[in-house]
Amino acid sequence: MTQDQEKIIQQTADHLREKFTGEGTGHDWWHMKRVWDNAKRIGQAEGADMFIVELGALLHDIADWKDHDGDLSVGPRVAGEWLTSIGIDRETIEKIKHIVENVSFKGAGVKNGMASLEGKVVQDADRLDAIGAIAVARTFTWGGSRGRLLYDPDFKAEMHESFEAYKNSTSSSLHHFYEKLFLLKDMMNTATGKKLAEDRDRFMHQFVDQFLAEWDGKR
Ligand code: NI
């Protein structure tokens, strides 16, 4: 990476840190920072263009659809506006917008539209933050922010076949493990991402087993 590119990355990180510090739903600056760190590790191992990877990772949640009534066009637009404002060329902006547009999980049965290696790296980095100990914490934090129950034993997990159905789901936080988090390990794009996902996935299964055993007074 050139010195100019490094400066742009740092400028973008500073901007996001200022804008998203104290955001309380799990999509705060520290999520962006963790995804950025994961993306550096995966992208270097996979030989990706690190300028695109790092910008894409930093900007991937700049305007999440979950906070904008399910509107998927807000993220790419806001990312594009930021990159234009700091003088990034058009071709690079299009690459980043493609990543921001396709990064999110949209339901168990919905096809992944990510085409570039850099996008696949960012998607793996983001998914990795949705698997493991931090994922457990984030799931209940996010559920709490939406008034969801920790668990509802009368409810059955749903495999959402459309983004619409996934978006409007009202299942409990624990069901989110079955509807999304346990599926992510097998959805990783890169060999490096798959490897990193295994340990985290194992931990999450342990957590849910313990949770359900305690729920039934068995442990
Ligand atoms: Ni994210």
Residues whose N, C-alpha, C, O or C-beta is under 5 A from the ligand:
A	BS01	NI	D61 D126
